[in-house]
Amino acid sequence: SDKVKIHGDKDEVEKCSKILQQKIKDLYSTEIDVPKRLYPMLIGKGGANIQRLREKIPDVRIDIPAIDDNKDSTHIRLSG
Protein backbone atom coordinates (compact mmCIF):
# COMPACT_ATOMS: atom_id res chain seq x y z
CA SER A 1 0.00 0.00 0.00
CA ASP A 2 1.13 3.57 -0.66
CA LYS A 3 -0.65 4.97 2.39
CA VAL A 4 0.71 5.94 5.78
CA LYS A 5 -1.61 6.12 8.77
CA ILE A 6 -0.67 8.36 11.67
CA HIS A 7 -2.47 8.02 15.00
CA GLY A 8 -2.21 10.19 18.08
CA ASP A 9 -2.86 13.65 19.42
CA LYS A 10 -4.35 15.90 16.72
CA ASP A 11 -1.62 18.55 16.92
CA GLU A 12 1.16 15.95 16.91
CA VAL A 13 -0.43 14.08 13.99
CA GLU A 14 -0.61 17.31 11.98
CA LYS A 15 3.01 18.12 12.86
CA CYS A 16 4.12 14.62 11.85
CA SER A 17 2.11 14.81 8.64
CA LYS A 18 3.80 18.08 7.63
CA ILE A 19 7.25 16.63 8.32
CA LEU A 20 6.50 13.51 6.26
CA GLN A 21 5.08 15.55 3.39
CA GLN A 22 8.26 17.66 3.31
CA LYS A 23 10.43 14.52 3.34
CA ILE A 24 8.46 13.05 0.45
CA LYS A 25 8.71 16.30 -1.47
CA ASP A 26 12.50 16.29 -0.98
CA LEU A 27 12.91 12.70 -2.16
CA TYR A 28 13.84 11.96 -5.71
CA SER A 29 14.52 8.75 -7.54
CA THR A 30 15.48 7.79 -11.04
CA GLU A 31 16.35 4.63 -12.89
CA ILE A 32 19.28 4.20 -15.23
CA ASP A 33 19.27 1.50 -17.88
CA VAL A 34 22.67 -0.23 -17.82
CA PRO A 35 23.70 -2.76 -20.48
CA LYS A 36 24.60 -6.13 -18.98
CA ARG A 37 28.08 -5.99 -20.53
CA LEU A 38 28.89 -2.87 -18.46
CA TYR A 39 27.95 -4.41 -15.11
CA PRO A 40 31.47 -5.62 -14.26
CA MET A 41 32.94 -2.16 -14.92
CA LEU A 42 30.18 -0.43 -12.96
CA ILE A 43 30.37 -2.69 -9.92
CA GLY A 44 34.15 -3.21 -9.91
CA LYS A 45 36.18 -6.01 -8.38
CA GLY A 46 34.48 -7.14 -5.19
CA GLY A 47 32.04 -4.22 -5.51
CA ALA A 48 34.83 -1.63 -5.12
CA ASN A 49 33.43 0.90 -7.62
CA ILE A 50 29.95 0.86 -6.13
CA GLN A 51 31.39 1.11 -2.62
CA ARG A 52 33.38 4.21 -3.64
CA LEU A 53 30.25 5.78 -5.11
CA ARG A 54 28.29 5.07 -1.93
CA GLU A 55 31.04 6.66 0.17
CA LYS A 56 31.21 9.77 -2.03
CA ILE A 57 27.44 10.28 -2.09
CA PRO A 58 26.13 8.72 1.15
CA ASP A 59 22.72 10.41 0.91
CA VAL A 60 21.92 8.58 -2.33
CA ARG A 61 20.80 4.97 -2.23
CA ILE A 62 22.04 2.85 -5.13
CA ASP A 63 19.99 -0.30 -5.80
CA ILE A 64 21.58 -2.73 -8.22
CA PRO A 65 19.61 -5.87 -9.02
CA ALA A 66 21.23 -9.16 -9.93
CA ILE A 67 21.96 -9.71 -13.59
CA ASP A 68 19.05 -11.30 -15.43
CA ASP A 69 20.45 -13.60 -18.13
CA ASN A 70 17.24 -13.16 -20.13
CA LYS A 71 17.76 -9.41 -20.53
CA ASP A 72 20.41 -7.34 -22.30
CA SER A 73 20.24 -4.59 -19.67
CA THR A 74 18.82 -3.79 -16.28
CA HIS A 75 17.59 -0.76 -14.37
CA ILE A 76 19.68 0.64 -11.55
CA ARG A 77 17.68 2.80 -9.15
CA LEU A 78 19.13 5.91 -7.53
CA SER A 79 17.15 7.55 -4.76
CA GLY A 80 17.78 10.11 -2.08
PDB file of N, CA, C and O in Angstrom:
ATOM      1  N   SER A   1       0.835  -1.187   0.000  1.00  0.00           N
ATOM      2  CA  SER A   1       0.000   0.000   0.000  1.00  0.00           C
ATOM      3  C   SER A   1       0.874   1.242   0.000  1.00  0.00           C
ATOM      4  O   SER A   1       1.976   1.228   0.549  1.00  0.00           O
ATOM      5  N   ASP A   2       0.395   2.305  -0.605  1.00  0.00           N
ATOM      6  CA  ASP A   2       1.126   3.565  -0.658  1.00  0.00           C
ATOM      7  C   ASP A   2       0.606   4.565   0.362  1.00  0.00           C
ATOM      8  O   ASP A   2       0.817   5.769   0.213  1.00  0.00           O
ATOM      9  N   LYS A   3      -0.069   4.081   1.392  1.00  0.00           N
ATOM     10  CA  LYS A   3      -0.652   4.974   2.387  1.00  0.00           C
ATOM     11  C   LYS A   3       0.060   4.818   3.717  1.00  0.00           C
ATOM     12  O   LYS A   3       0.513   3.731   4.077  1.00  0.00           O
ATOM     13  N   VAL A   4       0.149   5.928   4.438  1.00  0.00           N
ATOM     14  CA  VAL A   4       0.715   5.937   5.785  1.00  0.00           C
ATOM     15  C   VAL A   4      -0.369   6.432   6.720  1.00  0.00           C
ATOM     16  O   VAL A   4      -0.967   7.481   6.479  1.00  0.00           O
ATOM     17  N   LYS A   5      -0.628   5.691   7.780  1.00  0.00           N
ATOM     18  CA  LYS A   5      -1.610   6.121   8.771  1.00  0.00           C
ATOM     19  C   LYS A   5      -0.866   6.613   9.999  1.00  0.00           C
ATOM     20  O   LYS A   5       0.060   5.963  10.486  1.00  0.00           O
ATOM     21  N   ILE A   6      -1.283   7.766  10.488  1.00  0.00           N
ATOM     22  CA  ILE A   6      -0.672   8.362  11.669  1.00  0.00           C
ATOM     23  C   ILE A   6      -1.759   8.491  12.727  1.00  0.00           C
ATOM     24  O   ILE A   6      -2.816   9.067  12.472  1.00  0.00           O
ATOM     25  N   HIS A   7      -1.500   7.960  13.903  1.00  0.00           N
ATOM     26  CA  HIS A   7      -2.470   8.016  14.999  1.00  0.00           C
ATOM     27  C   HIS A   7      -1.848   8.767  16.173  1.00  0.00           C
ATOM     28  O   HIS A   7      -0.645   8.678  16.417  1.00  0.00           O
ATOM     29  N   GLY A   8      -2.680   9.500  16.887  1.00  0.00           N
ATOM     30  CA  GLY A   8      -2.206  10.187  18.081  1.00  0.00           C
ATOM     31  C   GLY A   8      -2.931  11.495  18.297  1.00  0.00           C
ATOM     32  O   GLY A   8      -3.994  11.743  17.727  1.00  0.00           O
ATOM     33  N   ASP A   9      -2.335  12.325  19.131  1.00  0.00           N
ATOM     34  CA  ASP A   9      -2.857  13.651  19.423  1.00  0.00           C
ATOM     35  C   ASP A   9      -2.974  14.452  18.124  1.00  0.00           C
ATOM     36  O   ASP A   9      -2.078  14.410  17.280  1.00  0.00           O
ATOM     37  N   LYS A  10      -4.084  15.181  17.970  1.00  0.00           N
ATOM     38  CA  LYS A  10      -4.351  15.896  16.721  1.00  0.00           C
ATOM     39  C   LYS A  10      -3.199  16.810  16.318  1.00  0.00           C
ATOM     40  O   LYS A  10      -2.760  16.780  15.168  1.00  0.00           O
ATOM     41  N   ASP A  11      -2.706  17.616  17.245  1.00  0.00           N
ATOM     42  CA  ASP A  11      -1.622  18.549  16.920  1.00  0.00           C
ATOM     43  C   ASP A  11      -0.352  17.810  16.509  1.00  0.00           C
ATOM     44  O   ASP A  11       0.335  18.217  15.572  1.00  0.00           O
ATOM     45  N   GLU A  12      -0.046  16.723  17.215  1.00  0.00           N
ATOM     46  CA  GLU A  12       1.156  15.949  16.908  1.00  0.00           C
ATOM     47  C   GLU A  12       1.020  15.225  15.566  1.00  0.00           C
ATOM     48  O   GLU A  12       1.989  15.106  14.816  1.00  0.00           O
ATOM     49  N   VAL A  13      -0.189  14.745  15.273  1.00  0.00           N
ATOM     50  CA  VAL A  13      -0.432  14.083  13.990  1.00  0.00           C
ATOM     51  C   VAL A  13      -0.240  15.076  12.852  1.00  0.00           C
ATOM     52  O   VAL A  13       0.382  14.747  11.842  1.00  0.00           O
ATOM     53  N   GLU A  14      -0.763  16.283  13.005  1.00  0.00           N
ATOM     54  CA  GLU A  14      -0.605  17.307  11.975  1.00  0.00           C
ATOM     55  C   GLU A  14       0.862  17.677  11.799  1.00  0.00           C
ATOM     56  O   GLU A  14       1.334  17.852  10.675  1.00  0.00           O
ATOM     57  N   LYS A  15       1.576  17.795  12.902  1.00  0.00           N
ATOM     58  CA  LYS A  15       3.006  18.117  12.858  1.00  0.00           C
ATOM     59  C   LYS A  15       3.770  17.006  12.127  1.00  0.00           C
ATOM     60  O   LYS A  15       4.600  17.278  11.259  1.00  0.00           O
ATOM     61  N   CYS A  16       3.482  15.773  12.485  1.00  0.00           N
ATOM     62  CA  CYS A  16       4.121  14.622  11.854  1.00  0.00           C
ATOM     63  C   CYS A  16       3.789  14.568  10.366  1.00  0.00           C
ATOM     64  O   CYS A  16       4.661  14.291   9.542  1.00  0.00           O
ATOM     65  N   SER A  17       2.544  14.829  10.027  1.00  0.00           N
ATOM     66  CA  SER A  17       2.111  14.813   8.639  1.00  0.00           C
ATOM     67  C   SER A  17       2.881  15.842   7.810  1.00  0.00           C
ATOM     68  O   SER A  17       3.309  15.543   6.695  1.00  0.00           O
ATOM     69  N   LYS A  18       3.059  17.038   8.341  1.00  0.00           N
ATOM     70  CA  LYS A  18       3.805  18.083   7.629  1.00  0.00           C
ATOM     71  C   LYS A  18       5.258  17.676   7.418  1.00  0.00           C
ATOM     72  O   LYS A  18       5.822  17.905   6.348  1.00  0.00           O
ATOM     73  N   ILE A  19       5.859  17.074   8.433  1.00  0.00           N
ATOM     74  CA  ILE A  19       7.250  16.629   8.320  1.00  0.00           C
ATOM     75  C   ILE A  19       7.372  15.554   7.242  1.00  0.00           C
ATOM     76  O   ILE A  19       8.276  15.604   6.408  1.00  0.00           O
ATOM     77  N   LEU A  20       6.457  14.580   7.262  1.00  0.00           N
ATOM     78  CA  LEU A  20       6.497  13.507   6.262  1.00  0.00           C
ATOM     79  C   LEU A  20       6.270  14.042   4.854  1.00  0.00           C
ATOM     80  O   LEU A  20       6.931  13.608   3.910  1.00  0.00           O
ATOM     81  N   GLN A  21       5.346  14.976   4.709  1.00  0.00           N
ATOM     82  CA  GLN A  21       5.079  15.554   3.395  1.00  0.00           C
ATOM     83  C   GLN A  21       6.317  16.271   2.862  1.00  0.00           C
ATOM     84  O   GLN A  21       6.616  16.189   1.671  1.00  0.00           O
ATOM     85  N   GLN A  22       7.034  16.969   3.732  1.00  0.00           N
ATOM     86  CA  GLN A  22       8.256  17.657   3.313  1.00  0.00           C
ATOM     87  C   GLN A  22       9.324  16.644   2.902  1.00  0.00           C
ATOM     88  O   GLN A  22      10.013  16.834   1.899  1.00  0.00           O
ATOM     89  N   LYS A  23       9.457  15.569   3.678  1.00  0.00           N
ATOM     90  CA  LYS A  23      10.434  14.523   3.345  1.00  0.00           C
ATOM     91  C   LYS A  23      10.126  13.920   1.976  1.00  0.00           C
ATOM     92  O   LYS A  23      11.028  13.722   1.162  1.00  0.00           O
ATOM     93  N   ILE A  24       8.858  13.631   1.728  1.00  0.00           N
ATOM     94  CA  ILE A  24       8.455  13.048   0.452  1.00  0.00           C
ATOM     95  C   ILE A  24       8.745  14.015  -0.686  1.00  0.00           C
ATOM     96  O   ILE A  24       9.208  13.610  -1.752  1.00  0.00           O
ATOM     97  N   LYS A  25       8.472  15.287  -0.457  1.00  0.00           N
ATOM     98  CA  LYS A  25       8.714  16.304  -1.471  1.00  0.00           C
ATOM     99  C   LYS A  25      10.204  16.399  -1.804  1.00  0.00           C
ATOM    100  O   LYS A  25      10.574  16.662  -2.948  1.00  0.00           O
ATOM    101  N   ASP A  26      11.053  16.184  -0.797  1.00  0.00           N
ATOM    102  CA  ASP A  26      12.497  16.291  -0.982  1.00  0.00           C
ATOM    103  C   ASP A  26      13.117  15.044  -1.616  1.00  0.00           C
ATOM    104  O   ASP A  26      14.244  15.085  -2.111  1.00  0.00           O
ATOM    105  N   LEU A  27      12.376  13.943  -1.596  1.00  0.00           N
ATOM    106  CA  LEU A  27      12.913  12.704  -2.159  1.00  0.00           C
ATOM    107  C   LEU A  27      12.855  12.731  -3.680  1.00  0.00           C
ATOM    108  O   LEU A  27      11.971  13.338  -4.286  1.00  0.00           O
ATOM    109  N   TYR A  28      13.805  12.069  -4.257  1.00  0.00           N
ATOM    110  CA  TYR A  28      13.842  11.965  -5.707  1.00  0.00           C
ATOM    111  C   TYR A  28      14.417  10.604  -6.055  1.00  0.00           C
ATOM    112  O   TYR A  28      15.317  10.117  -5.371  1.00  0.00           O
ATOM    113  N   SER A  29      13.922  10.006  -7.079  1.00  0.00           N
ATOM    114  CA  SER A  29      14.517   8.752  -7.536  1.00  0.00           C
ATOM    115  C   SER A  29      14.477   8.701  -9.053  1.00  0.00           C
ATOM    116  O   SER A  29      13.620   9.307  -9.697  1.00  0.00           O
ATOM    117  N   THR A  30      15.413   7.974  -9.595  1.00  0.00           N
ATOM    118  CA  THR A  30      15.477   7.787 -11.035  1.00  0.00           C
ATOM    119  C   THR A  30      16.040   6.406 -11.304  1.00  0.00           C
ATOM    120  O   THR A  30      16.688   5.811 -10.443  1.00  0.00           O
ATOM    121  N   GLU A  31      15.795   5.909 -12.482  1.00  0.00           N
ATOM    122  CA  GLU A  31      16.348   4.627 -12.889  1.00  0.00           C
ATOM    123  C   GLU A  31      17.222   4.835 -14.113  1.00  0.00           C
ATOM    124  O   GLU A  31      16.893   5.603 -15.018  1.00  0.00           O
ATOM    125  N   ILE A  32      18.342   4.133 -14.115  1.00  0.00           N
ATOM    126  CA  ILE A  32      19.278   4.202 -15.230  1.00  0.00           C
ATOM    127  C   ILE A  32      19.342   2.817 -15.863  1.00  0.00           C
ATOM    128  O   ILE A  32      19.528   1.817 -15.170  1.00  0.00           O
ATOM    129  N   ASP A  33      19.189   2.767 -17.159  1.00  0.00           N
ATOM    130  CA  ASP A  33      19.269   1.504 -17.883  1.00  0.00           C
ATOM    131  C   ASP A  33      20.741   1.222 -18.183  1.00  0.00           C
ATOM    132  O   ASP A  33      21.392   1.993 -18.889  1.00  0.00           O
ATOM    133  N   VAL A  34      21.264   0.118 -17.649  1.00  0.00           N
ATOM    134  CA  VAL A  34      22.671  -0.231 -17.817  1.00  0.00           C
ATOM    135  C   VAL A  34      22.775  -1.541 -18.602  1.00  0.00           C
ATOM    136  O   VAL A  34      22.213  -2.556 -18.193  1.00  0.00           O
ATOM    137  N   PRO A  35      23.495  -1.518 -19.729  1.00  0.00           N
ATOM    138  CA  PRO A  35      23.700  -2.757 -20.476  1.00  0.00           C
ATOM    139  C   PRO A  35      24.435  -3.794 -19.623  1.00  0.00           C
ATOM    140  O   PRO A  35      25.338  -3.459 -18.856  1.00  0.00           O
ATOM    141  N   LYS A  36      24.038  -5.036 -19.770  1.00  0.00           N
ATOM    142  CA  LYS A  36      24.602  -6.128 -18.978  1.00  0.00           C
ATOM    143  C   LYS A  36      26.125  -6.200 -19.122  1.00  0.00           C
ATOM    144  O   LYS A  36      26.819  -6.529 -18.160  1.00  0.00           O
ATOM    145  N   ARG A  37      26.645  -5.899 -20.300  1.00  0.00           N
ATOM    146  CA  ARG A  37      28.083  -5.991 -20.528  1.00  0.00           C
ATOM    147  C   ARG A  37      28.881  -4.963 -19.717  1.00  0.00           C
ATOM    148  O   ARG A  37      30.086  -5.126 -19.524  1.00  0.00           O
ATOM    149  N   LEU A  38      28.209  -3.898 -19.238  1.00  0.00           N
ATOM    150  CA  LEU A  38      28.894  -2.866 -18.456  1.00  0.00           C
ATOM    151  C   LEU A  38      28.838  -3.115 -16.951  1.00  0.00           C
ATOM    152  O   LEU A  38      29.481  -2.406 -16.178  1.00  0.00           O
ATOM    153  N   TYR A  39      28.076  -4.113 -16.540  1.00  0.00           N
ATOM    154  CA  TYR A  39      27.946  -4.411 -15.109  1.00  0.00           C
ATOM    155  C   TYR A  39      29.291  -4.594 -14.409  1.00  0.00           C
ATOM    156  O   TYR A  39      29.519  -3.982 -13.366  1.00  0.00           O
ATOM    157  N   PRO A  40      30.194  -5.423 -14.957  1.00  0.00           N
ATOM    158  CA  PRO A  40      31.469  -5.618 -14.258  1.00  0.00           C
ATOM    159  C   PRO A  40      32.237  -4.312 -14.045  1.00  0.00           C
ATOM    160  O   PRO A  40      32.825  -4.104 -12.984  1.00  0.00           O
ATOM    161  N   MET A  41      32.234  -3.432 -15.049  1.00  0.00           N
ATOM    162  CA  MET A  41      32.937  -2.163 -14.924  1.00  0.00           C
ATOM    163  C   MET A  41      32.246  -1.268 -13.890  1.00  0.00           C
ATOM    164  O   MET A  41      32.913  -0.599 -13.100  1.00  0.00           O
ATOM    165  N   LEU A  42      30.935  -1.258 -13.898  1.00  0.00           N
ATOM    166  CA  LEU A  42      30.182  -0.430 -12.963  1.00  0.00           C
ATOM    167  C   LEU A  42      30.396  -0.882 -11.518  1.00  0.00           C
ATOM    168  O   LEU A  42      30.662  -0.063 -10.639  1.00  0.00           O
ATOM    169  N   ILE A  43      30.282  -2.164 -11.286  1.00  0.00           N
ATOM    170  CA  ILE A  43      30.374  -2.693  -9.925  1.00  0.00           C
ATOM    171  C   ILE A  43      31.817  -2.723  -9.436  1.00  0.00           C
ATOM    172  O   ILE A  43      32.085  -2.379  -8.285  1.00  0.00           O
ATOM    173  N   GLY A  44      32.744  -3.129 -10.293  1.00  0.00           N
ATOM    174  CA  GLY A  44      34.148  -3.208  -9.910  1.00  0.00           C
ATOM    175  C   GLY A  44      34.456  -4.505  -9.180  1.00  0.00           C
ATOM    176  O   GLY A  44      33.554  -5.231  -8.762  1.00  0.00           O
ATOM    177  N   LYS A  45      35.730  -4.778  -9.036  1.00  0.00           N
ATOM    178  CA  LYS A  45      36.175  -6.008  -8.381  1.00  0.00           C
ATOM    179  C   LYS A  45      35.734  -6.011  -6.926  1.00  0.00           C
ATOM    180  O   LYS A  45      36.076  -5.115  -6.154  1.00  0.00           O
ATOM    181  N   GLY A  46      34.970  -7.031  -6.568  1.00  0.00           N
ATOM    182  CA  GLY A  46      34.482  -7.136  -5.194  1.00  0.00           C
ATOM    183  C   GLY A  46      33.541  -6.004  -4.796  1.00  0.00           C
ATOM    184  O   GLY A  46      33.340  -5.751  -3.608  1.00  0.00           O
ATOM    185  N   GLY A  47      32.960  -5.316  -5.794  1.00  0.00           N
ATOM    186  CA  GLY A  47      32.038  -4.218  -5.510  1.00  0.00           C
ATOM    187  C   GLY A  47      32.733  -2.906  -5.179  1.00  0.00           C
ATOM    188  O   GLY A  47      32.107  -1.990  -4.645  1.00  0.00           O
ATOM    189  N   ALA A  48      34.036  -2.808  -5.494  1.00  0.00           N
ATOM    190  CA  ALA A  48      34.833  -1.629  -5.119  1.00  0.00           C
ATOM    191  C   ALA A  48      34.301  -0.326  -5.715  1.00  0.00           C
ATOM    192  O   ALA A  48      34.251   0.689  -5.020  1.00  0.00           O
ATOM    193  N   ASN A  49      33.903  -0.336  -6.985  1.00  0.00           N
ATOM    194  CA  ASN A  49      33.430   0.903  -7.615  1.00  0.00           C
ATOM    195  C   ASN A  49      32.129   1.394  -6.991  1.00  0.00           C
ATOM    196  O   ASN A  49      31.964   2.588  -6.739  1.00  0.00           O
ATOM    197  N   ILE A  50      31.221   0.479  -6.748  1.00  0.00           N
ATOM    198  CA  ILE A  50      29.950   0.856  -6.125  1.00  0.00           C
ATOM    199  C   ILE A  50      30.190   1.345  -4.703  1.00  0.00           C
ATOM    200  O   ILE A  50      29.567   2.313  -4.267  1.00  0.00           O
ATOM    201  N   GLN A  51      31.079   0.690  -3.986  1.00  0.00           N
ATOM    202  CA  GLN A  51      31.388   1.108  -2.618  1.00  0.00           C
ATOM    203  C   GLN A  51      31.939   2.529  -2.601  1.00  0.00           C
ATOM    204  O   GLN A  51      31.569   3.330  -1.742  1.00  0.00           O
ATOM    205  N   ARG A  52      32.826   2.845  -3.551  1.00  0.00           N
ATOM    206  CA  ARG A  52      33.384   4.207  -3.635  1.00  0.00           C
ATOM    207  C   ARG A  52      32.278   5.223  -3.903  1.00  0.00           C
ATOM    208  O   ARG A  52      32.244   6.292  -3.293  1.00  0.00           O
ATOM    209  N   LEU A  53      31.376   4.880  -4.820  1.00  0.00           N
ATOM    210  CA  LEU A  53      30.251   5.780  -5.106  1.00  0.00           C
ATOM    211  C   LEU A  53      29.408   6.012  -3.858  1.00  0.00           C
ATOM    212  O   LEU A  53      29.028   7.144  -3.562  1.00  0.00           O
ATOM    213  N   ARG A  54      29.120   4.949  -3.135  1.00  0.00           N
ATOM    214  CA  ARG A  54      28.294   5.068  -1.932  1.00  0.00           C
ATOM    215  C   ARG A  54      28.986   5.908  -0.863  1.00  0.00           C
ATOM    216  O   ARG A  54      28.321   6.616  -0.106  1.00  0.00           O
ATOM    217  N   GLU A  55      30.305   5.838  -0.796  1.00  0.00           N
ATOM    218  CA  GLU A  55      31.045   6.658   0.169  1.00  0.00           C
ATOM    219  C   GLU A  55      31.056   8.123  -0.240  1.00  0.00           C
ATOM    220  O   GLU A  55      30.963   9.005   0.613  1.00  0.00           O
ATOM    221  N   LYS A  56      31.170   8.393  -1.546  1.00  0.00           N
ATOM    222  CA  LYS A  56      31.212   9.774  -2.034  1.00  0.00           C
ATOM    223  C   LYS A  56      29.856  10.467  -1.941  1.00  0.00           C
ATOM    224  O   LYS A  56      29.785  11.673  -1.705  1.00  0.00           O
ATOM    225  N   ILE A  57      28.787   9.706  -2.128  1.00  0.00           N
ATOM    226  CA  ILE A  57      27.436  10.279  -2.088  1.00  0.00           C
ATOM    227  C   ILE A  57      26.566   9.455  -1.134  1.00  0.00           C
ATOM    228  O   ILE A  57      25.673   8.730  -1.573  1.00  0.00           O
ATOM    229  N   PRO A  58      26.828   9.569   0.171  1.00  0.00           N
ATOM    230  CA  PRO A  58      26.133   8.719   1.146  1.00  0.00           C
ATOM    231  C   PRO A  58      24.627   8.966   1.251  1.00  0.00           C
ATOM    232  O   PRO A  58      23.901   8.102   1.743  1.00  0.00           O
ATOM    233  N   ASP A  59      24.152  10.110   0.806  1.00  0.00           N
ATOM    234  CA  ASP A  59      22.722  10.405   0.908  1.00  0.00           C
ATOM    235  C   ASP A  59      21.915   9.825  -0.253  1.00  0.00           C
ATOM    236  O   ASP A  59      20.692   9.956  -0.292  1.00  0.00           O
ATOM    237  N   VAL A  60      22.599   9.190  -1.190  1.00  0.00           N
ATOM    238  CA  VAL A  60      21.919   8.579  -2.329  1.00  0.00           C
ATOM    239  C   VAL A  60      21.994   7.065  -2.193  1.00  0.00           C
ATOM    240  O   VAL A  60      23.072   6.498  -2.014  1.00  0.00           O
ATOM    241  N   ARG A  61      20.855   6.431  -2.279  1.00  0.00           N
ATOM    242  CA  ARG A  61      20.803   4.971  -2.225  1.00  0.00           C
ATOM    243  C   ARG A  61      20.941   4.441  -3.648  1.00  0.00           C
ATOM    244  O   ARG A  61      20.274   4.918  -4.566  1.00  0.00           O
ATOM    245  N   ILE A  62      21.807   3.455  -3.820  1.00  0.00           N
ATOM    246  CA  ILE A  62      22.039   2.846  -5.125  1.00  0.00           C
ATOM    247  C   ILE A  62      21.580   1.395  -5.050  1.00  0.00           C
ATOM    248  O   ILE A  62      22.182   0.585  -4.345  1.00  0.00           O
ATOM    249  N   ASP A  63      20.521   1.070  -5.774  1.00  0.00           N
ATOM    250  CA  ASP A  63      19.993  -0.297  -5.799  1.00  0.00           C
ATOM    251  C   ASP A  63      20.360  -0.944  -7.126  1.00  0.00           C
ATOM    252  O   ASP A  63      19.960  -0.486  -8.197  1.00  0.00           O
ATOM    253  N   ILE A  64      21.133  -2.021  -7.028  1.00  0.00           N
ATOM    254  CA  ILE A  64      21.583  -2.726  -8.223  1.00  0.00           C
ATOM    255  C   ILE A  64      21.068  -4.156  -8.162  1.00  0.00           C
ATOM    256  O   ILE A  64      21.523  -4.944  -7.333  1.00  0.00           O
ATOM    257  N   PRO A  65      20.128  -4.497  -9.030  1.00  0.00           N
ATOM    258  CA  PRO A  65      19.605  -5.865  -9.018  1.00  0.00           C
ATOM    259  C   PRO A  65      20.606  -6.848  -9.617  1.00  0.00           C
ATOM    260  O   PRO A  65      21.542  -6.456 -10.314  1.00  0.00           O
ATOM    261  N   ALA A  66      20.396  -8.110  -9.338  1.00  0.00           N
ATOM    262  CA  ALA A  66      21.233  -9.155  -9.927  1.00  0.00           C
ATOM    263  C   ALA A  66      21.037  -9.166 -11.442  1.00  0.00           C
ATOM    264  O   ALA A  66      19.990  -8.768 -11.951  1.00  0.00           O
ATOM    265  N   ILE A  67      22.042  -9.620 -12.131  1.00  0.00           N
ATOM    266  CA  ILE A  67      21.960  -9.710 -13.590  1.00  0.00           C
ATOM    267  C   ILE A  67      20.921 -10.758 -13.977  1.00  0.00           C
ATOM    268  O   ILE A  67      20.915 -11.873 -13.454  1.00  0.00           O
ATOM    269  N   ASP A  68      20.053 -10.383 -14.893  1.00  0.00           N
ATOM    270  CA  ASP A  68      19.050 -11.302 -15.433  1.00  0.00           C
ATOM    271  C   ASP A  68      19.562 -11.781 -16.791  1.00  0.00           C
ATOM    272  O   ASP A  68      19.654 -10.997 -17.735  1.00  0.00           O
ATOM    273  N   ASP A  69      19.890 -13.050 -16.886  1.00  0.00           N
ATOM    274  CA  ASP A  69      20.446 -13.599 -18.127  1.00  0.00           C
ATOM    275  C   ASP A  69      19.497 -13.483 -19.312  1.00  0.00           C
ATOM    276  O   ASP A  69      19.930 -13.588 -20.459  1.00  0.00           O
ATOM    277  N   ASN A  70      18.224 -13.271 -19.053  1.00  0.00           N
ATOM    278  CA  ASN A  70      17.237 -13.158 -20.128  1.00  0.00           C
ATOM    279  C   ASN A  70      17.114 -11.744 -20.685  1.00  0.00           C
ATOM    280  O   ASN A  70      16.367 -11.510 -21.636  1.00  0.00           O
ATOM    281  N   LYS A  71      17.847 -10.801 -20.091  1.00  0.00           N
ATOM    282  CA  LYS A  71      17.759  -9.406 -20.533  1.00  0.00           C
ATOM    283  C   LYS A  71      19.140  -8.898 -20.936  1.00  0.00           C
ATOM    284  O   LYS A  71      20.163  -9.356 -20.427  1.00  0.00           O
ATOM    285  N   ASP A  72      19.145  -7.936 -21.867  1.00  0.00           N
ATOM    286  CA  ASP A  72      20.406  -7.335 -22.304  1.00  0.00           C
ATOM    287  C   ASP A  72      20.850  -6.200 -21.395  1.00  0.00           C
ATOM    288  O   ASP A  72      22.008  -5.783 -21.431  1.00  0.00           O
ATOM    289  N   SER A  73      19.922  -5.697 -20.574  1.00  0.00           N
ATOM    290  CA  SER A  73      20.245  -4.593 -19.672  1.00  0.00           C
ATOM    291  C   SER A  73      19.350  -4.682 -18.439  1.00  0.00           C
ATOM    292  O   SER A  73      18.433  -5.500 -18.368  1.00  0.00           O
ATOM    293  N   THR A  74      19.639  -3.834 -17.491  1.00  0.00           N
ATOM    294  CA  THR A  74      18.817  -3.788 -16.283  1.00  0.00           C
ATOM    295  C   THR A  74      18.731  -2.355 -15.789  1.00  0.00           C
ATOM    296  O   THR A  74      19.521  -1.502 -16.195  1.00  0.00           O
ATOM    297  N   HIS A  75      17.780  -2.094 -14.919  1.00  0.00           N
ATOM    298  CA  HIS A  75      17.591  -0.756 -14.368  1.00  0.00           C
ATOM    299  C   HIS A  75      18.254  -0.665 -13.002  1.00  0.00           C
ATOM    300  O   HIS A  75      18.011  -1.490 -12.121  1.00  0.00           O
ATOM    301  N   ILE A  76      19.086   0.339 -12.843  1.00  0.00           N
ATOM    302  CA  ILE A  76      19.677   0.644 -11.546  1.00  0.00           C
ATOM    303  C   ILE A  76      18.906   1.827 -10.999  1.00  0.00           C
ATOM    304  O   ILE A  76      18.706   2.820 -11.698  1.00  0.00           O
ATOM    305  N   ARG A  77      18.471   1.727  -9.752  1.00  0.00           N
ATOM    306  CA  ARG A  77      17.677   2.799  -9.150  1.00  0.00           C
ATOM    307  C   ARG A  77      18.553   3.634  -8.223  1.00  0.00           C
ATOM    308  O   ARG A  77      19.279   3.109  -7.379  1.00  0.00           O
ATOM    309  N   LEU A  78      18.464   4.945  -8.406  1.00  0.00           N
ATOM    310  CA  LEU A  78      19.129   5.909  -7.531  1.00  0.00           C
ATOM    311  C   LEU A  78      18.045   6.692  -6.815  1.00  0.00           C
ATOM    312  O   LEU A  78      17.124   7.205  -7.450  1.00  0.00           O
ATOM    313  N   SER A  79      18.147   6.787  -5.505  1.00  0.00           N
ATOM    314  CA  SER A  79      17.147   7.552  -4.760  1.00  0.00           C
ATOM    315  C   SER A  79      17.808   8.246  -3.583  1.00  0.00           C
ATOM    316  O   SER A  79      18.808   7.779  -3.039  1.00  0.00           O
ATOM    317  N   GLY A  80      17.227   9.362  -3.211  1.00  0.00           N
ATOM    318  CA  GLY A  80      17.780  10.106  -2.084  1.00  0.00           C
ATOM    319  C   GLY A  80      17.001  11.353  -1.838  1.00  0.00           C
ATOM    320  O   GLY A  80      17.322  12.111  -0.924  1.00  0.00           O
TER     321      GLY A  80
END
